[in-house]
Amino acid sequence: MDDKNLYPAMIGKLREMLADSTVQIAALQAQIDILAKENQRLTDQLNKDDDNGNA
């Protein structure tokens, strides 16, 4: 088989993999954002408790 015939299929597969990776990265970023907000909420609560002597 001629290598030139493989290139379009390889490029198509690489594009598909890149698109999948982009979706996965976006999902991970959303999870990171949620965790960062929760972390900030807990930090704020801890600091509030410290300020009130409830630690």
HELIX and SHEET records of a PDB file:
HELIX    1   1 ASP A    3  ASP A   51  1                                  49    
END                                                                             
